[in-house]
Amino acid sequence: MTDAVVENMMAGYTFVDTMIADEVNLFEVKNLVGLLELNHLVLCGDDPTLRLEYHKHIEATRQRFYGQEPYNIDNIVRWYHKHEHESPWKQAAGIYVRILSHPQLYIEGNHRTGALIMSYILAQNGKAPFVLTVKNAKAYFDPSTLIKQTEKTTSNLLMKLPHMKKRFARFLEQQANAAYLGKAA
């Protein structure tokens, strides 16, 4: 990972922390722009000059995020609300699978943005965020590659993706590290 990627991810984690501290539910319609902002942070950071330089890409991502039928953000939000009763691990894994499987939610940065959204869901529920490390990288990227290559067909949505979600949820729970939880002020 380059320094720029690390800086952008840190900006994303800062955004996640702020949303949690402010008790913002990113899966409410009025707050969906926050899920889009996470992707912009992952790719461009918070530098206004860089964002201006990539304004066409940012606009294309926004159009895909809201308009890609039938697998746009509305589909993901509906899934989230339908599965609110599940454990945070399953919710986080399910959202990640929905973002990463084909067609992906964002044009670029789906792995990184998905990891931040998983962390948001976990931390919002009092669980440690997911943090990619050298030790867990292979165990993260191997299933992520399979998820990325999986089409959102009717049969996959009913059989294959739920199985991937379940396995990925177990992985997330095994990676939980209380050291990544912030201290209350």
Secondary structure, 3 states (H helix, E strand, C coil): CCHHHHHHHHHHHHHHHHHHHCCCCCCCHHHCHHHHHHHHHHHHCCCHHHHHHCHHHHHHHHHHHHHCCCCCHHHHHHHHHHCCCCCHHHHHHHHHHHHHCECCCCCCCHHHHHHHHHHHHHHHCCCCCCCCCCCCHHHHHHHHHHHHCCECCHHHHHHHHHHHHHHHHHHHHHHCCHHHCCCCC
